[in-house]
Amino acid sequence: PVRFTAKDGWKIYGDLYGKGPRGVVLVHGGRRDKSHWSKQAQATAGAGLTVPAIGLRGFGTAKDGPPDPPNAIA
């Protein structure tokens, strides 16, 4: 697993497969999440590539947003 914090405070989660000198980034669409890339990511990593499968904001484990600013209106 990997985690990045975006400039706006959102935490972006992913799974990292392989350790090759070149890579392919996999990003889900629709109602899926990063786990749906597992089989493809393993196969691609097996071909010698580094493969991060990234979860989009609001899906799966990527539901952690930045804190509300102190003046936020709920």
Order of alpha helices (4+ residues) and beta strands (2+ residues): beta-beta-beta-beta-alpha-beta
